[in-house]
Amino acid sequence: MDLDREKAFAERLAQLRMRAGISARDMSLSMGQSQGYINKIENLQNLPSMCGFFYICDYLKITPMEFFDETLTDPRRIRGIEEKLKKLSEKQLAAVEQLIDAMLEPM
């Protein structure tokens, strides 16, 4: 793995962790690792194993695909909204779609 990819991985982990409001130390300890485990990954001193990566995703409640999709700034929130959208009627979905369209229009 080249340094740019390692750096991108570390930055994405930090972004997702901070978005979830979790300290690196708390995340490390909650995962059963040493208190510096996540810090070492984020500071490019270490990389997780595949098993460790899957556990990181589980801990953050995201899929591996969501981890690498940088267009998703808050995958957990988006998935939660998606679940709520599934419960709406056709009329309600149309209203939400109009609202989103209006929010995305350039000012």
DOMI-527570 format. One record per atom (N, C-alpha, C): x, y negated, z; atom name. Coordinates in steps of 0.2 Angstrom, whole numbers, always signed. Atoms other than C-alpha are relative to their C-alpha. Last residue first. Example, Ala and Ser with C-alpha at 12.3 -4.5 7.8 and 13.67 -1.06 7.14 Angstrom:
+-------+-------+-------+------+
!     X !     Y !     Z ! atom !
+-------+-------+-------+------+
!    -4 !    +6 !    -1 !    N !
!   +68 !    +5 !   +36 !   CA !
!    -4 !    -5 !    +3 !    C !
!    +4 !    +6 !    +0 !    N !
!   +62 !   +22 !   +39 !   CA !
!    +4 !    -6 !    +0 !    C !
+-------+-------+-------+------+
# end
This chain:
+-------+-------+-------+------+
!     X !     Y !     Z ! atom !
+-------+-------+-------+------+
!    +3 !    +6 !    -2 !    N !
!  -144 !  -152 !   -25 !   CA !
!    +2 !    -6 !    -4 !    C !
!    -5 !    +6 !    -2 !    N !
!  -140 !  -136 !   -33 !   CA !
!    -4 !    -6 !    +2 !    C !
!    +0 !    +5 !    +6 !    N !
!  -154 !  -123 !   -32 !   CA !
!    +5 !    -5 !    +2 !    C !
!    -6 !    -1 !    +4 !    N !
!  -149 !  -109 !   -20 !   CA !
!    +0 !    -5 !    -5 !    C !
!    -6 !    +1 !    -4 !    N !
!  -161 !  -114 !    -6 !   CA !
!    +6 !    +1 !    -4 !    C !
!    +0 !    +7 !    -2 !    N !
!  -176 !  -115 !   -18 !   CA !
!    +7 !    -2 !    +4 !    C !
!    -1 !    +4 !    +6 !    N !
!  -173 !   -98 !   -25 !   CA !
!    +1 !    -8 !    +1 !    C !
!    -7 !    -1 !    +1 !    N !
!  -172 !   -91 !    -7 !   CA !
!    +2 !    -4 !    -7 !    C !
!    -4 !    +4 !    -5 !    N !
!  -188 !   -99 !    -3 !   CA !
!    +7 !    +1 !    -1 !    C !
!    +0 !    +7 !    +2 !    N !
!  -196 !   -93 !   -19 !   CA !
!    +4 !    -4 !    +5 !    C !
!    -4 !    +1 !    +6 !    N !
!  -190 !   -75 !   -15 !   CA !
!    +0 !    -7 !    -2 !    C !
!    -7 !    +0 !    -2 !    N !
!  -197 !   -76 !    +2 !   CA !
!    +5 !    -1 !    -6 !    C !
!    -1 !    +6 !    -4 !    N !
!  -214 !   -81 !    -4 !   CA !
!    +7 !    -1 !    +2 !    C !
!    +0 !    +5 !    +5 !    N !
!  -214 !   -67 !   -17 !   CA !
!    +2 !    -7 !    +3 !    C !
!    -7 !    +0 !    +4 !    N !
!  -209 !   -55 !    -4 !   CA !
!    +0 !    -5 !    -5 !    C !
!    -5 !    +3 !    -5 !    N !
!  -224 !   -61 !    +7 !   CA !
!    +7 !    +1 !    -3 !    C !
!    +1 !    +7 !    +0 !    N !
!  -236 !   -58 !    -8 !   CA !
!    +5 !    -3 !    +5 !    C !
!    -2 !    +3 !    +6 !    N !
!  -229 !   -41 !   -11 !   CA !
!    +0 !    -7 !    +0 !    C !
!    +5 !    -1 !    +6 !    N !
!  -231 !   -36 !    +7 !   CA !
!    +3 !    -3 !    -6 !    C !
!    +4 !    +5 !    +2 !    N !
!  -216 !   -36 !   +19 !   CA !
!    -5 !    +2 !    -6 !    C !
!    +6 !    +0 !    -3 !    N !
!  -209 !   -21 !   +28 !   CA !
!    -5 !    -5 !    -2 !    C !
!    +3 !    -7 !    +2 !    N !
!  -194 !   -18 !   +16 !   CA !
!    -7 !    +0 !    +3 !    C !
!    +3 !    +2 !    +7 !    N !
!  -189 !   -37 !   +19 !   CA !
!    -4 !    +6 !    -2 !    C !
!    +6 !    +4 !    -2 !    N !
!  -186 !   -33 !   +38 !   CA !
!    -4 !    -1 !    -7 !    C !
!    +5 !    -4 !    -3 !    N !
!  -174 !   -19 !   +33 !   CA !
!    -6 !    -3 !    +1 !    C !
!    +2 !    -4 !    +5 !    N !
!  -165 !   -31 !   +21 !   CA !
!    -5 !    +5 !    +3 !    C !
!    +5 !    +4 !    +4 !    N !
!  -164 !   -44 !   +34 !   CA !
!    -3 !    +5 !    -5 !    C !
!    +6 !    +1 !    -5 !    N !
!  -155 !   -31 !   +46 !   CA !
!    -6 !    -4 !    -4 !    C !
!    +3 !    -6 !    -1 !    N !
!  -143 !   -26 !   +32 !   CA !
!    -7 !    +0 !    +4 !    C !
!    +3 !    -1 !    +6 !    N !
!  -139 !   -44 !   +29 !   CA !
!    -4 !    +6 !    +0 !    C !
!    +6 !    +5 !    +0 !    N !
!  -136 !   -47 !   +47 !   CA !
!    -3 !    +1 !    -6 !    C !
!    +5 !    -2 !    -4 !    N !
!  -124 !   -32 !   +48 !   CA !
!    -7 !    -4 !    +0 !    C !
!    +4 !    -6 !    +3 !    N !
!  -115 !   -36 !   +32 !   CA !
!    -5 !    +2 !    +5 !    C !
!    +2 !    -3 !    -6 !    N !
!  -110 !   -54 !   +38 !   CA !
!    -5 !    +6 !    -2 !    C !
!    -3 !    +3 !    -5 !    N !
!   -99 !   -62 !   +25 !   CA !
!    -2 !    +3 !    +7 !    C !
!    +4 !    -1 !    -6 !    N !
!  -104 !   -50 !   +12 !   CA !
!    +4 !    -3 !    +6 !    C !
!    +5 !    +5 !    +1 !    N !
!   -95 !   -56 !    -4 !   CA !
!    -5 !    +0 !    +6 !    C !
!    -2 !    +7 !    -3 !    N !
!   -79 !   -48 !    +3 !   CA !
!    -6 !    -5 !    -2 !    C !
!    +4 !    +5 !    +5 !    N !
!   -86 !   -31 !    -1 !   CA !
!    +1 !    -7 !    +3 !    C !
!    -4 !    +3 !    +6 !    N !
!   -72 !   -20 !    +7 !   CA !
!    -4 !    -5 !    -4 !    C !
!    -7 !    +2 !    -2 !    N !
!   -80 !   -17 !   +24 !   CA !
!    +4 !    -4 !    -6 !    C !
!    +1 !    +7 !    -2 !    N !
!   -97 !   -16 !   +16 !   CA !
!    +6 !    -3 !    +3 !    C !
!    +1 !    +5 !    +6 !    N !
!   -91 !    -1 !    +6 !   CA !
!    -1 !    -7 !    +2 !    C !
!    -6 !    +2 !    +3 !    N !
!   -84 !    +7 !   +22 !   CA !
!    -1 !    -5 !    -6 !    C !
!    -3 !    -5 !    +4 !    N !
!  -101 !    +5 !   +30 !   CA !
!    +7 !    -1 !    -3 !    C !
!    +0 !    +2 !    +7 !    N !
!  -105 !    -7 !   +44 !   CA !
!    +2 !    +7 !    -4 !    C !
!    +7 !    -1 !    +3 !    N !
!  -110 !    -5 !   +62 !   CA !
!    +0 !    -2 !    -7 !    C !
!    +3 !    +6 !    +3 !    N !
!   -94 !   -13 !   +68 !   CA !
!    -7 !    +1 !    -3 !    C !
!    +0 !    +5 !    -6 !    N !
!   -89 !    +2 !   +79 !   CA !
!    -4 !    -7 !    -2 !    C !
!    +5 !    -2 !    -4 !    N !
!   -94 !   +14 !   +64 !   CA !
!    -1 !    -5 !    +6 !    C !
!    +6 !    +1 !    +3 !    N !
!   -83 !    +4 !   +53 !   CA !
!    -6 !    +2 !    +4 !    C !
!    +0 !    +8 !    +0 !    N !
!   -68 !    +4 !   +65 !   CA !
!    -7 !    -2 !    -3 !    C !
!    +3 !    +2 !    -7 !    N !
!   -72 !   +23 !   +67 !   CA !
!    +0 !    -7 !    +1 !    C !
!    +7 !    -2 !    +0 !    N !
!   -71 !   +26 !   +48 !   CA !
!    -2 !    -2 !    +7 !    C !
!    +4 !    +5 !    +4 !    N !
!   -54 !   +16 !   +48 !   CA !
!    -8 !    +1 !    +1 !    C !
!    +0 !    +6 !    -3 !    N !
!   -47 !   +27 !   +62 !   CA !
!    -4 !    -6 !    -3 !    C !
!    +5 !    -2 !    -5 !    N !
!   -52 !   +43 !   +53 !   CA !
!    -1 !    -7 !    +4 !    C !
!    +7 !    +0 !    +3 !    N !
!   -43 !   +36 !   +38 !   CA !
!    -5 !    +1 !    +5 !    C !
!    +1 !    -6 !    +4 !    N !
!   -28 !   +32 !   +49 !   CA !
!    -7 !    -1 !    -4 !    C !
!    +4 !    -6 !    -3 !    N !
!   -27 !   +14 !   +55 !   CA !
!    +1 !    +6 !    -5 !    C !
!    +6 !    -1 !    +4 !    N !
!   -13 !    +2 !   +48 !   CA !
!    -3 !    +6 !    +4 !    C !
!    +2 !    -7 !    +1 !    N !
!    +1 !    -5 !   +59 !   CA !
!    -6 !    +0 !    -4 !    C !
!    -5 !    -4 !    -3 !    N !
!   +11 !   -21 !   +62 !   CA !
!    -2 !    +8 !    +0 !    C !
!    -4 !    -4 !    +5 !    N !
!    +1 !   -31 !   +50 !   CA !
!    +6 !    +4 !    +3 !    C !
!    -6 !    +4 !    +1 !    N !
!    -5 !   -44 !   +63 !   CA !
!    +5 !    +4 !    -4 !    C !
!    +1 !    +7 !    +3 !    N !
!   -23 !   -38 !   +61 !   CA !
!    +7 !    -4 !    -1 !    C !
!    +3 !    +0 !    +7 !    N !
!   -18 !   -20 !   +63 !   CA !
!    -1 !    -7 !    -3 !    C !
!    -6 !    -3 !    +5 !    N !
!    -7 !   -23 !   +78 !   CA !
!    -2 !    +1 !    -7 !    C !
!    -5 !    +6 !    +1 !    N !
!   -21 !   -34 !   +86 !   CA !
!    +6 !    +2 !    -5 !    C !
!    +3 !    +5 !    +5 !    N !
!   -33 !   -20 !   +84 !   CA !
!    +4 !    -6 !    -2 !    C !
!    +1 !    -4 !    +7 !    N !
!   -22 !    -7 !   +93 !   CA !
!    -3 !    -5 !    -5 !    C !
!    -3 !    +4 !    +5 !    N !
!   -16 !   -20 !  +107 !   CA !
!    -1 !    +4 !    -7 !    C !
!    +3 !    +6 !    +1 !    N !
!   -27 !   -13 !  +121 !   CA !
!    +2 !    -4 !    -6 !    C !
!    -3 !    +4 !    -5 !    N !
!   -23 !    +5 !  +118 !   CA !
!    -2 !    -7 !    -1 !    C !
!    -7 !    +1 !    +2 !    N !
!   -36 !   +15 !  +109 !   CA !
!    +3 !    -5 !    +5 !    C !
!    -5 !    -4 !    -4 !    N !
!   -52 !   +22 !  +116 !   CA !
!    +7 !    +0 !    -2 !    C !
!    -1 !    -5 !    +5 !    N !
!   -63 !   +13 !  +103 !   CA !
!    +5 !    +5 !    +3 !    C !
!    +6 !    -3 !    +1 !    N !
!   -70 !    +2 !  +117 !   CA !
!    +1 !    +6 !    -5 !    C !
!    +1 !    -4 !    -6 !    N !
!   -52 !    -2 !  +122 !   CA !
!    -7 !    +4 !    -1 !    C !
!    -5 !    -5 !    -1 !    N !
!   -47 !    -8 !  +105 !   CA !
!    -2 !    +5 !    +5 !    C !
!    +2 !    -5 !    +6 !    N !
!   -64 !   -18 !  +102 !   CA !
!    +5 !    +6 !    +1 !    C !
!    +6 !    -4 !    -2 !    N !
!   -62 !   -26 !  +119 !   CA !
!    -1 !    +5 !    -5 !    C !
!    -1 !    -4 !    -5 !    N !
!   -44 !   -31 !  +115 !   CA !
!    -6 !    +4 !    +2 !    C !
!    -4 !    -5 !    +2 !    N !
!   -48 !   -38 !   +98 !   CA !
!    +2 !    +5 !    +6 !    C !
!    -7 !    +1 !    +0 !    N !
!   -62 !   -48 !  +105 !   CA !
!    +4 !    +6 !    -2 !    C !
!    -4 !    -5 !    -4 !    N !
!   -79 !   -45 !   +99 !   CA !
!    +7 !    -2 !    +0 !    C !
!    -1 !    +3 !    -7 !    N !
!   -91 !   -59 !   +93 !   CA !
!    +4 !    +5 !    +4 !    C !
!    +4 !    -4 !    -5 !    N !
!   -98 !   -49 !   +78 !   CA !
!    +1 !    -3 !    +7 !    C !
!    +7 !    +2 !    +2 !    N !
!   -91 !   -63 !   +66 !   CA !
!    -5 !    +4 !    +5 !    C !
!    +2 !    +6 !    -3 !    N !
!   -75 !   -61 !   +75 !   CA !
!    -7 !    -2 !    -1 !    C !
!    -1 !    +0 !    -7 !    N !
!   -73 !   -43 !   +71 !   CA !
!    -3 !    -6 !    +3 !    C !
!    +6 !    -4 !    -2 !    N !
!   -79 !   -45 !   +53 !   CA !
!    +0 !    +1 !    +8 !    C !
!    +6 !    +4 !    +1 !    N !
!   -66 !   -59 !   +50 !   CA !
!    -7 !    +4 !    +2 !    C !
!    +0 !    +6 !    -5 !    N !
!   -52 !   -50 !   +59 !   CA !
!    -7 !    -4 !    -1 !    C !
!    +1 !    -3 !    -6 !    N !
!   -55 !   -34 !   +49 !   CA !
!    -1 !    -6 !    +5 !    C !
!    +7 !    -2 !    +0 !    N !
!   -56 !   -44 !   +33 !   CA !
!    -2 !    +3 !    +7 !    C !
!    +5 !    +7 !    +0 !    N !
!   -40 !   -53 !   +37 !   CA !
!    -7 !    +2 !    +0 !    C !
!    +0 !    +3 !    -7 !    N !
!   -31 !   -36 !   +41 !   CA !
!    -4 !    -6 !    +1 !    C !
!    +3 !    -4 !    -5 !    N !
!   -37 !   -28 !   +25 !   CA !
!    +0 !    -3 !    +7 !    C !
!    +7 !    +1 !    +2 !    N !
!   -32 !   -43 !   +14 !   CA !
!    -4 !    +5 !    +5 !    C !
!    +2 !    +7 !    -3 !    N !
!   -15 !   -43 !   +23 !   CA !
!    -7 !    -1 !    -1 !    C !
!    -1 !    -1 !    -7 !    N !
!   -12 !   -24 !   +19 !   CA !
!    -3 !    -7 !    +4 !    C !
!    +6 !    -4 !    -1 !    N !
!   -18 !   -27 !    +1 !   CA !
!    +0 !    +1 !    +8 !    C !
!    +6 !    +4 !    +1 !    N !
!    -6 !   -41 !    -1 !   CA !
!    -6 !    +4 !    +2 !    C !
!    +1 !    +4 !    -5 !    N !
!    +8 !   -31 !    +7 !   CA !
!    -6 !    -5 !    -1 !    C !
!    -4 !    +6 !    +0 !    N !
!    +7 !   -17 !    -4 !   CA !
!    -2 !    -5 !    +5 !    C !
!    +4 !    +6 !    +0 !    N !
!    +0 !    +0 !    +0 !   CA !
!    +4 !    -6 !    +0 !    C !
+-------+-------+-------+------+
# end
